[in-house]
């Protein structure tokens, strides 16, 4: 997507006026620009569909992991109620892994929302640019026909005014940015401290579950004969 976004940025921010002035056939150049804009809109529409589908899959996976998180908590309590501290500890560790997955899925869903917003903004800008370019192409064609018919007067000035409007729109639109993903590195000391924190949290919860667990009844020593 971001490769296409960079191309669209260059397309919209390019100096259209200079290109038209240097073109041997400005009307044809504007028509080609209009087609290029329309192809970019189609590409972005396809990107939006793919991102939306990926987001729906992420949301479904998130719902499943949230259910698993609650299930592991219940299993830890059940194990402690039956005096199985080892099983309760394993259940809490599995729950922590599930929580990490949940956090990652939420981050990916947030990134998908940002991509969708960027695509929507790009499409809106391109649609404005397309309509403007279409109007400029029609005006240029009319100006060329008037010039060929020998019509003097204000045809040149009107064409120049239209071209200035294209340049203003082109300079205004700056919406696509390169995909800059910060490198994610974790120092070994950070990982070790995080593991210590998780272990302490699990031990604290185990202690709480152990304190809340029912005390098993003592068996009678022996029946009197």
C-alpha positions as CSV (number, residue, x, y, z in Angstrom):
1,X,0.0,0.0,0.0
2,X,2.7,2.5,1.0
3,X,4.5,2.1,-2.4
4,X,1.3,3.2,-4.1
5,X,0.8,6.0,-1.5
6,X,4.2,7.4,-2.4
7,X,3.4,7.3,-6.1
8,X,0.1,9.1,-5.4
9,X,1.8,11.7,-3.3
10,X,4.2,12.4,-6.2
11,X,1.3,12.5,-8.6
12,X,-0.7,15.1,-6.7
13,X,2.2,17.3,-5.5
14,X,3.8,17.5,-8.9
15,X,3.9,20.8,-10.7
16,X,1.1,20.3,-13.1
17,X,1.3,23.8,-14.5
18,X,4.9,23.4,-15.6
19,X,4.1,20.0,-17.1
20,X,1.2,21.5,-19.1
21,X,3.3,24.5,-20.3
22,X,6.0,22.1,-21.6
23,X,3.6,19.6,-23.1
24,X,3.1,19.7,-26.9
25,X,-0.5,18.7,-26.3
26,X,-1.8,20.0,-22.9
27,X,-5.3,18.6,-23.4
28,X,-4.0,15.1,-24.0
29,X,-1.6,15.4,-21.0
30,X,-4.5,16.4,-18.8
31,X,-6.6,13.4,-20.1
32,X,-3.8,11.0,-19.3
33,X,-3.4,12.5,-15.9
34,X,-7.1,12.0,-15.2
35,X,-6.8,8.3,-16.2
36,X,-3.8,7.9,-13.9
37,X,-5.7,9.4,-11.0
38,X,-8.7,7.0,-11.7
39,X,-6.3,4.0,-11.7
40,X,-4.9,5.2,-8.4
41,X,-8.4,5.4,-6.9
42,X,-9.1,1.8,-8.1
43,X,-5.9,0.6,-6.5
44,X,-6.6,2.3,-3.2
45,X,-10.2,0.8,-3.2
46,X,-8.7,-2.6,-3.6
47,X,-6.2,-1.9,-0.7
48,X,-9.1,-0.8,1.5
49,X,-11.0,-4.0,0.9
50,X,-7.9,-6.1,1.8
51,X,-7.3,-4.0,5.0
52,X,-10.9,-4.3,6.0
53,X,-10.9,-8.1,5.6
54,X,-7.7,-8.3,7.6
55,X,-9.2,-6.2,10.4
56,X,-12.3,-8.4,10.6
57,X,-10.0,-11.5,11.0
58,X,-8.1,-9.7,13.7
59,X,-11.3,-8.8,15.5
60,X,-12.5,-12.4,15.4
61,X,-9.2,-13.6,16.8
62,X,-9.3,-11.0,19.5
63,X,-12.8,-12.1,20.6
64,X,-11.6,-15.8,20.9
65,X,-8.5,-14.9,22.9
66,X,-10.6,-12.7,25.3
67,X,-12.8,-15.8,26.0
68,X,-9.7,-17.9,26.5
69,X,-8.3,-15.4,29.0
70,X,-11.4,-15.6,31.1
71,X,-11.4,-19.4,30.8
72,X,-7.8,-19.7,32.1
73,X,-8.7,-17.5,35.1
74,X,-11.6,-19.9,36.0
75,X,-9.4,-22.9,35.5
76,X,-6.7,-21.5,37.8
77,X,-9.3,-21.0,40.6
78,X,-10.7,-24.5,40.1
79,X,-7.3,-26.0,40.4
80,X,-6.5,-24.1,43.6
81,X,-9.8,-25.1,45.1
82,X,-8.7,-28.7,44.7
83,X,-5.3,-28.1,46.2
84,X,-3.5,-28.2,42.8
85,X,-1.2,-25.2,43.1
86,X,1.0,-26.5,40.2
87,X,-1.9,-26.6,37.8
88,X,-3.2,-23.2,38.9
89,X,0.3,-21.7,38.2
90,X,0.3,-23.2,34.7
91,X,-3.2,-21.9,34.1
92,X,-2.1,-18.3,35.1
93,X,1.0,-18.5,32.9
94,X,-1.2,-19.6,30.0
95,X,-3.5,-16.7,30.7
96,X,-0.6,-14.2,30.7
97,X,0.5,-15.5,27.2
98,X,-3.1,-15.0,26.1
99,X,-3.1,-11.4,27.4
100,X,0.1,-10.7,25.4
101,X,-1.6,-12.0,22.3
102,X,-4.7,-9.8,23.0
103,X,-2.4,-6.7,23.4
104,X,-0.7,-7.5,20.0
105,X,-4.1,-8.0,18.3
106,X,-5.4,-4.7,19.6
107,X,-2.3,-2.9,18.3
108,X,-2.8,-4.5,14.9
109,X,-6.4,-3.5,14.8
110,X,-5.4,0.1,15.7
111,X,-2.9,0.1,12.8
112,X,-5.6,-1.2,10.4
113,X,-7.9,1.6,11.5
114,X,-5.1,4.1,10.8
115,X,-4.5,2.6,7.3
116,X,-8.2,2.7,6.5
117,X,-8.3,6.4,7.5
118,X,-5.3,7.2,5.4
119,X,-6.8,5.4,2.4
120,X,-10.1,7.2,2.7
121,X,-8.3,10.6,2.9
122,X,-6.2,9.7,-0.2
123,X,-9.3,8.7,-2.1
124,X,-11.1,11.9,-1.2
125,X,-8.1,14.0,-2.4
126,X,-7.8,12.0,-5.6
127,X,-11.5,12.4,-6.4
128,X,-11.2,16.2,-6.0
129,X,-8.1,16.1,-8.2
130,X,-9.9,14.0,-10.8
131,X,-12.8,16.4,-11.1
132,X,-10.5,19.4,-11.3
133,X,-8.4,17.7,-13.9
134,X,-11.5,16.7,-15.9
135,X,-12.7,20.3,-15.9
136,X,-9.2,21.6,-16.9
137,X,-9.1,19.1,-19.8
138,X,-12.5,20.3,-21.1
139,X,-11.4,23.9,-20.7
140,X,-8.1,23.2,-22.5
141,X,-9.9,21.4,-25.4
142,X,-12.3,24.4,-25.7
143,X,-9.4,26.8,-25.7
144,X,-7.5,24.8,-28.4
145,X,-10.6,24.7,-30.6
146,X,-11.1,28.5,-30.1
147,X,-7.5,29.1,-31.0
148,X,-7.8,26.9,-34.1
149,X,-10.9,28.8,-35.2
150,X,-9.0,32.0,-34.9
151,X,-10.9,33.3,-31.9
152,X,-8.9,35.9,-30.2
153,X,-9.4,37.6,-26.8
154,X,-9.4,36.1,-23.5
155,X,-9.0,32.4,-24.3
156,X,-5.3,32.3,-23.3
157,X,-6.0,34.2,-20.0
158,X,-8.8,31.8,-19.1
159,X,-6.6,28.8,-19.8
160,X,-3.9,30.3,-17.7
161,X,-6.4,30.8,-14.8
162,X,-7.5,27.2,-15.0
163,X,-3.9,26.0,-15.0
164,X,-3.2,28.1,-11.9
165,X,-6.1,26.4,-10.2
166,X,-4.5,23.0,-11.0
167,X,-1.2,24.2,-9.6
168,X,-2.8,25.4,-6.4
169,X,-4.6,22.1,-5.9
170,X,-1.5,20.1,-6.6
171,X,0.6,22.1,-4.1
172,X,-2.1,21.8,-1.4
173,X,-2.4,18.0,-1.4
174,X,0.1,16.2,0.9
175,X,-1.5,13.2,2.4
176,X,0.6,10.0,1.7
177,X,3.6,9.3,3.9
178,X,6.3,6.6,3.8
179,X,5.7,3.6,6.0
180,X,8.0,4.3,9.0
181,X,7.9,1.5,11.4
182,X,10.1,2.0,14.4
183,X,12.4,-0.8,15.2
184,X,11.3,-2.8,18.2
185,X,14.2,-3.9,20.3
186,X,14.1,-5.1,23.9
187,X,17.2,-5.1,26.0
188,X,17.8,-8.3,27.9
189,X,17.5,-6.5,31.2
190,X,14.0,-5.3,30.2
191,X,12.9,-8.8,29.3
192,X,14.3,-10.2,32.6
193,X,12.6,-7.5,34.7
194,X,9.3,-8.1,32.8
195,X,9.5,-11.8,33.5
196,X,10.1,-11.1,37.2
197,X,7.1,-8.8,37.2
198,X,4.9,-11.5,35.6
199,X,6.2,-14.1,38.0
200,X,5.4,-11.9,41.0
201,X,1.9,-11.2,39.8
202,X,1.3,-14.9,39.3
203,X,2.6,-15.8,42.7
204,X,0.5,-13.0,44.3
205,X,-2.7,-14.3,42.6
206,X,-1.8,-17.9,43.5
207,X,-1.6,-16.8,47.2
208,X,-4.9,-15.0,46.9
209,X,-6.5,-18.1,45.4
210,X,-5.0,-20.3,48.0
211,X,-6.3,-18.1,50.8
212,X,-9.8,-18.2,49.3
213,X,-9.8,-22.0,48.6
214,X,-12.0,-24.1,51.0
215,X,-10.1,-25.9,53.7
216,X,-10.6,-29.7,53.3
217,X,-12.3,-31.5,56.1
218,X,-10.1,-33.8,58.3
219,X,-10.9,-37.5,58.4
220,X,-11.8,-39.1,61.7
221,X,-8.9,-41.1,63.2
222,X,-10.7,-44.5,63.5
223,X,-14.0,-45.9,64.3
224,X,-14.5,-47.3,67.8
225,X,-14.9,-51.0,67.9
